[in-house]
């Protein structure tokens, strides 16, 4: 895994300081997304006139709005700058790309895939664009796109094969070795930078965690940390990496069969695992009423969890 910062406007790697994103936004700003954009900016965004919407955000921010609204506007502005970088394939280009593999493919079939939510899309400046990797997503549905080449690295088939093995053995154990890295290409000479990389934490499913190699002077969080990382603060290093190994022992649990495995299970969820985390996870009154109606009369916690997840 390698991570680099890019300029949202042109996709170029930041090659000079100061280090950081060129858009004036921070992680905490995204906690205020449910404040919502003012209607006049939201209409521009929904219609796909992103250039005008970003300009409207700039004008509003110049007026020093209320802090939570300013945070929401900064976050939405960043998202609108990023959207064209990912939704970059026009409708005509997308159809042509499919026809390279499936010459008989029609525009009506493309519209049908859109309507059935097999292709994600956005309007940008009045024109429909799809994700740059939409072909990879389509290969997940081979029966719906029979004329396309099958995925050469068929992850679905590998997953199904492993699930069958897990079912036959009531679970699987594996030893996994990973190397993760992150770089800060825009750091100035002598500039202090901080970096964090995730490493495996010890839990009921994971054990024998070993740090095999890492950039010197890294600080490794305790083995039982809920979100374990190794971190650095350096004025000389701009590339950081860690290599680690761990043993995973995963149970197979047939949630529809009603039989709990003898295999070790995952730890019980923490309160924060099943709580709201607005704006991304919001328990609206509608969802609360729907969930209560769906699980009414069910006593088994597993049944309640399965139906709640489906809901």
TAZI-V589813 format. One line per field, one symbol per residue. psi: psi as a letter, one per 30 degrees, with the letter a starting at -180 (. if undefined). Layout:
psi = ???
//
This chain:
psi = kkklklkfefgkkjglllklkfkillefeffgefeklkefeeeeeefgieeeeeeeeeeeffgilkeeeeeeeeeeeeeeeeeffeigjleeeeeeeefffiffkleeeeeeeeeghfkklkkjhgkkklkfgfeeeeffieffifflklkeiieeeeeeeeeeeeefgglkklkkkkkklklifgklkfkklkkkkklklkaefklhkkjeklklgkjkllfgkeiklklljkfekfkklkklklkkjklkjjfffgjklflklllkkleffglkikfejkileeeeeeeeeegkfkekeeeeeeeeee.
//
